[in-house]
Amino acid sequence: MRDLINELTAVHRQVAREAQDGDEIVRVTMRRRYSTDAPDLWAALTEPERIARWFMPVSGDLREGGSFQLEGNADGEILRCDPPSQLRTTFGGAESVLTLTLTPGDDGQTELRLDHTVPLAMAQNVAGALFVGPGWDGAFLGLCLYVAGEAEGDPREVAESPEVVEFNIAAIDRWSAVADQAGAAPEEIAQGRAMALAQFAPGTAEAAEAAGNA
């Protein structure tokens, strides 16, 4: 079986506090290269039957100006759809904006860049990356396994497996380090870790310890 923890090293992660249109936002950025061309990766990201095989079922009017609903998860409006280059949507609220950018490489691979921005008032600080970053790491992993032909079973059930929970804990460690590098205070990181572990690794010793220290 593929070493899931090692897959974390393939992803670049960043969080930053920025000015945008006179307001302050927090931007979470992730980048990873996938071994397929841009049209195929675009299809995996936008065709409902393919999304369900690595992420979760989605329904709606999937076109620019339309809307979507992830089963049991976020909904949103499709702000821009420029195949096979860029998709921009709201995600769970009008001020939470997700942008996916695909850049083809000369080697036949394609880089996927994810930017998730929210107002500073919503994120509170750069440690707010811990609210979303580990979840997107799980999505990047699922997409990787799907593109490689290694995805098996219902991805939502796989997400609860011991191997993926261990992956989630390691992802939270990495986002904690990213938040520290971006200037988050130790108490902010501790609170973010406790929330992330409760969401992505519930019932584990790490989650219990983090809850006690937050």
Beta strands, then each sheet from edge to edge (+ up, - down):
strand 1: 12-20
strand 2: 23-34
strand 3: 58-60
strand 4: 67-70
strand 5: 75-82
strand 6: 86-90
strand 7: 97-104
strand 8: 110-119
sheet 1: 1+ 2- 8+ 7- 6+ 5- 4+ 3-
end
